[in-house]
Amino acid sequence: MDCLKNYEKVAVIYPYMMRTIRYDKWASYLYRLVKLYIGENDSILELGAGNGMLAEQFRNYFPCIIISDISFEMLHQSAGKDTKKVCCDMTAIPFKKQFDLIYSTFDSVNYLSSKKKLLSLFNEIKRVLAEKGIFTFDVSLEPNSLKHIKEPFRKGKYKEISFVQKSLYNPKSRIHKNIFLMEFRDEIYTETHKQKIYPFTVYFELLEKAGLNVTECYEAFTFKDGNAGCERVQFVVRN
Protein backbone atom coordinates (compact mmCIF):
# COMPACT_ATOMS: atom_id res chain seq x y z
CA MET A 1 0.00 0.00 0.00
CA ASP A 2 1.47 3.36 -1.06
CA CYS A 3 0.87 6.46 1.08
CA LEU A 4 0.53 9.51 -1.11
CA LYS A 5 0.52 13.25 -0.71
CA ASN A 6 -2.74 15.15 -0.98
CA TYR A 7 -4.45 14.91 -4.36
CA GLU A 8 -1.76 12.79 -6.02
CA LYS A 9 -4.31 10.13 -6.94
CA VAL A 10 -7.51 11.79 -5.68
CA ALA A 11 -6.99 14.31 -8.50
CA VAL A 12 -8.07 11.57 -10.92
CA ILE A 13 -11.34 10.72 -9.12
CA TYR A 14 -12.10 14.32 -8.10
CA PRO A 15 -14.37 15.06 -11.11
CA TYR A 16 -16.50 12.04 -10.18
CA MET A 17 -16.65 13.05 -6.51
CA MET A 18 -17.75 16.58 -7.48
CA ARG A 19 -20.09 15.53 -10.28
CA THR A 20 -23.20 16.93 -8.56
CA ILE A 21 -21.67 20.36 -7.85
CA ARG A 22 -23.29 23.20 -9.77
CA TYR A 23 -20.21 25.25 -10.53
CA ASP A 24 -22.33 27.68 -12.55
CA LYS A 25 -24.44 28.51 -9.50
CA TRP A 26 -21.34 28.73 -7.32
CA ALA A 27 -19.78 31.20 -9.77
CA SER A 28 -23.02 33.19 -9.83
CA TYR A 29 -22.96 33.45 -6.03
CA LEU A 30 -19.36 34.69 -6.05
CA TYR A 31 -20.26 37.21 -8.72
CA ARG A 32 -23.09 38.58 -6.60
CA LEU A 33 -20.69 38.90 -3.68
CA VAL A 34 -18.16 41.02 -5.55
CA LYS A 35 -19.93 42.65 -8.51
CA LEU A 36 -20.21 46.05 -6.82
CA TYR A 37 -16.45 46.20 -6.33
CA ILE A 38 -14.86 44.41 -9.30
CA GLY A 39 -14.79 45.39 -12.97
CA GLU A 40 -14.93 42.94 -15.87
CA ASN A 41 -11.25 43.38 -16.78
CA ASP A 42 -9.81 43.57 -13.26
CA SER A 43 -7.08 41.11 -12.29
CA ILE A 44 -8.19 38.04 -10.36
CA LEU A 45 -6.35 35.26 -8.52
CA GLU A 46 -7.91 32.02 -7.30
CA LEU A 47 -6.16 30.19 -4.46
CA GLY A 48 -6.67 26.45 -4.00
CA ALA A 49 -8.27 26.26 -7.43
CA GLY A 50 -7.92 22.49 -7.80
CA ASN A 51 -8.84 21.41 -11.32
CA GLY A 52 -10.14 24.85 -12.26
CA MET A 53 -13.78 23.89 -12.80
CA LEU A 54 -15.09 26.84 -10.84
CA ALA A 55 -12.79 29.26 -12.66
CA GLU A 56 -14.13 28.02 -16.00
CA GLN A 57 -17.59 29.19 -14.94
CA PHE A 58 -16.36 32.36 -13.22
CA ARG A 59 -14.65 33.42 -16.45
CA ASN A 60 -18.11 34.09 -17.84
CA TYR A 61 -18.09 37.16 -15.59
CA PHE A 62 -14.37 37.95 -15.33
CA PRO A 63 -11.99 36.75 -18.06
CA CYS A 64 -8.71 37.76 -16.40
CA ILE A 65 -8.28 34.90 -13.90
CA ILE A 66 -5.07 33.21 -12.80
CA ILE A 67 -5.66 29.94 -10.96
CA SER A 68 -3.26 28.47 -8.42
CA ASP A 69 -2.99 25.35 -6.31
CA ILE A 70 -0.34 23.57 -4.28
CA SER A 71 -1.15 20.31 -6.12
CA PHE A 72 0.48 20.01 -9.54
CA GLU A 73 -1.68 16.94 -10.17
CA MET A 74 -4.91 18.90 -9.69
CA LEU A 75 -3.76 21.74 -11.95
CA HIS A 76 -2.70 19.19 -14.54
CA GLN A 77 -6.29 17.87 -14.60
CA SER A 78 -7.74 21.31 -15.31
CA ALA A 79 -9.71 21.62 -18.53
CA GLY A 80 -9.10 25.25 -19.48
CA LYS A 81 -6.27 25.29 -22.02
CA ASP A 82 -6.11 29.08 -22.05
CA THR A 83 -6.22 29.46 -18.28
CA LYS A 84 -3.04 30.73 -16.64
CA LYS A 85 -1.96 28.33 -13.90
CA VAL A 86 0.58 28.61 -11.10
CA CYS A 87 1.55 25.81 -8.73
CA CYS A 88 2.19 27.41 -5.36
CA ASP A 89 1.51 27.40 -1.63
CA MET A 90 -1.14 29.99 -0.72
CA THR A 91 0.99 31.03 2.28
CA ALA A 92 3.80 32.07 -0.11
CA ILE A 93 2.08 33.70 -3.09
CA PRO A 94 4.74 34.14 -5.83
CA PHE A 95 3.57 37.49 -7.19
CA LYS A 96 4.77 41.05 -6.73
CA LYS A 97 1.79 42.47 -8.62
CA GLN A 98 -1.47 43.20 -6.84
CA PHE A 99 -4.88 41.72 -7.60
CA ASP A 100 -8.29 43.36 -7.54
CA LEU A 101 -9.96 40.13 -6.45
CA ILE A 102 -8.53 37.12 -4.65
CA TYR A 103 -10.83 34.22 -3.83
CA SER A 104 -10.67 30.72 -2.42
CA THR A 105 -13.48 28.16 -2.22
CA PHE A 106 -14.54 24.76 -0.94
CA ASP A 107 -12.74 24.84 2.40
CA SER A 108 -9.26 25.23 0.88
CA VAL A 109 -8.28 27.54 3.74
CA ASN A 110 -9.06 24.73 6.20
CA TYR A 111 -6.03 22.85 4.87
CA LEU A 112 -3.82 25.35 6.69
CA SER A 113 -3.06 23.34 9.81
CA SER A 114 -1.97 26.04 12.28
CA LYS A 115 -2.79 29.60 13.24
CA LYS A 116 0.72 30.53 12.10
CA LYS A 117 -0.01 29.28 8.59
CA LEU A 118 -3.42 30.91 8.56
CA LEU A 119 -1.88 34.23 9.57
CA SER A 120 0.78 33.77 6.87
CA LEU A 121 -2.01 33.50 4.30
CA PHE A 122 -3.69 36.66 5.54
CA ASN A 123 -0.36 38.51 5.55
CA GLU A 124 0.20 37.43 1.95
CA ILE A 125 -3.28 38.60 1.02
CA LYS A 126 -2.50 41.98 2.58
CA ARG A 127 0.64 42.18 0.45
CA VAL A 128 -0.88 41.32 -2.94
CA LEU A 129 -4.41 42.71 -2.58
CA ALA A 130 -5.01 46.00 -4.38
CA GLU A 131 -5.87 49.01 -2.24
CA LYS A 132 -9.56 48.74 -3.10
CA GLY A 133 -9.49 45.01 -3.73
CA ILE A 134 -11.64 42.20 -2.34
CA PHE A 135 -10.63 38.90 -0.78
CA THR A 136 -13.42 36.35 -0.34
CA PHE A 137 -13.13 32.82 0.99
CA ASP A 138 -15.26 30.14 2.58
CA VAL A 139 -14.41 27.87 5.50
CA SER A 140 -15.92 24.80 7.09
CA LEU A 141 -16.96 25.07 10.73
CA GLU A 142 -17.46 22.38 13.36
CA PRO A 143 -21.19 21.74 12.64
CA ASN A 144 -20.18 20.60 9.16
CA SER A 145 -17.70 18.07 10.52
CA LEU A 146 -20.20 16.77 13.05
CA LYS A 147 -22.72 16.33 10.23
CA HIS A 148 -20.36 14.35 7.99
CA ILE A 149 -19.16 11.90 10.62
CA LYS A 150 -22.76 10.72 11.07
CA GLU A 151 -22.42 9.07 7.64
CA PRO A 152 -18.64 8.68 7.43
CA PHE A 153 -18.32 6.33 4.45
CA ARG A 154 -18.53 7.10 0.76
CA LYS A 155 -17.53 4.81 -2.08
CA GLY A 156 -17.52 4.72 -5.85
CA LYS A 157 -15.66 3.80 -9.02
CA TYR A 158 -14.27 6.08 -11.70
CA LYS A 159 -11.83 5.37 -14.55
CA GLU A 160 -11.03 1.88 -13.25
CA ILE A 161 -10.29 3.27 -9.78
CA SER A 162 -12.42 1.91 -6.95
CA PHE A 163 -12.35 4.05 -3.85
CA VAL A 164 -13.64 4.36 -0.32
CA GLN A 165 -13.64 7.69 1.54
CA LYS A 166 -13.84 7.74 5.32
CA SER A 167 -14.43 10.92 7.35
CA LEU A 168 -13.15 11.28 10.92
CA TYR A 169 -13.30 14.26 13.27
CA ASN A 170 -11.47 14.80 16.56
CA PRO A 171 -13.20 17.58 18.53
CA LYS A 172 -10.19 17.98 20.86
CA SER A 173 -7.61 18.60 18.14
CA ARG A 174 -10.30 20.01 15.80
CA ILE A 175 -8.74 17.98 12.98
CA HIS A 176 -11.04 16.59 10.30
CA LYS A 177 -9.55 13.72 8.30
CA ASN A 178 -10.72 12.42 4.96
CA ILE A 179 -9.02 9.09 4.28
CA PHE A 180 -9.14 7.76 0.72
CA LEU A 181 -8.42 4.12 -0.08
CA MET A 182 -8.08 3.63 -3.83
CA GLU A 183 -7.56 0.43 -5.81
CA PHE A 184 -6.24 0.53 -9.37
CA ARG A 185 -4.99 -2.54 -11.26
CA ASP A 186 -4.51 -4.55 -8.07
CA GLU A 187 -2.53 -1.76 -6.41
CA ILE A 188 -3.93 -0.05 -3.31
CA TYR A 189 -3.16 3.58 -2.52
CA THR A 190 -4.10 5.72 0.45
CA GLU A 191 -4.31 9.48 0.84
CA THR A 192 -5.12 11.22 4.11
CA HIS A 193 -6.37 14.79 3.86
CA LYS A 194 -6.33 16.80 7.07
CA GLN A 195 -8.28 20.00 7.68
CA LYS A 196 -8.16 22.25 10.72
CA ILE A 197 -11.62 23.30 11.89
CA TYR A 198 -10.92 26.63 13.58
CA PRO A 199 -13.35 28.32 15.95
CA PHE A 200 -15.42 30.97 14.19
CA THR A 201 -13.78 33.88 16.04
CA VAL A 202 -10.22 32.89 15.06
CA TYR A 203 -10.73 34.17 11.52
CA PHE A 204 -11.75 37.62 12.73
CA GLU A 205 -8.81 37.78 15.13
CA LEU A 206 -6.18 36.82 12.56
CA LEU A 207 -7.63 38.92 9.75
CA GLU A 208 -7.48 41.94 12.04
CA LYS A 209 -3.92 41.06 13.04
CA ALA A 210 -2.96 41.04 9.36
CA GLY A 211 -4.50 44.48 8.86
CA LEU A 212 -7.52 43.26 6.90
CA ASN A 213 -11.14 44.21 7.53
CA VAL A 214 -14.14 41.89 7.38
CA THR A 215 -16.80 43.65 5.32
CA GLU A 216 -19.28 40.77 5.46
CA CYS A 217 -19.53 37.27 6.86
CA TYR A 218 -22.38 35.21 5.46
CA GLU A 219 -23.72 31.74 5.87
CA ALA A 220 -22.22 30.14 2.76
CA PHE A 221 -24.28 30.43 -0.45
CA THR A 222 -26.64 32.91 1.20
CA PHE A 223 -26.66 36.54 2.27
CA LYS A 224 -27.68 35.72 5.83
CA ASP A 225 -25.33 36.71 8.64
CA GLY A 226 -22.86 33.95 9.43
CA ASN A 227 -22.27 32.63 12.93
CA ALA A 228 -20.57 29.78 14.80
CA GLY A 229 -23.61 27.56 14.28
CA CYS A 230 -23.29 27.54 10.48
CA GLU A 231 -21.83 24.58 8.63
CA ARG A 232 -19.87 26.92 6.34
CA VAL A 233 -19.36 30.66 6.24
CA GLN A 234 -18.25 33.03 3.51
CA PHE A 235 -15.99 35.98 4.32
CA VAL A 236 -15.72 39.17 2.29
CA VAL A 237 -12.59 41.06 3.26
CA ARG A 238 -11.01 44.39 2.26
CA ASN A 239 -7.89 46.37 3.08
CORDANOR-V993573 format. One record per helix or strand of 2 or more residues. SS is the DSSP state (@ for helix, = for strand). FROM is the first residue (numbers start at 1). TO is the last residue. If there is no record, write none. Layout:
BEGIN
((SS	FROM	TO) (SS	FROM	TO))
END
This chain:
BEGIN
((=	2	4) (@	10	17) (@	23	34) (=	44	47) (@	53	58) (=	65	69) (@	72	76) (=	84	87) (=	99	104) (@	108	111) (@	115	128) (=	129	140) (@	142	151) (=	153	158) (=	161	170) (=	175	184) (=	187	196) (@	200	209) (=	213	219) (=	232	238))
END
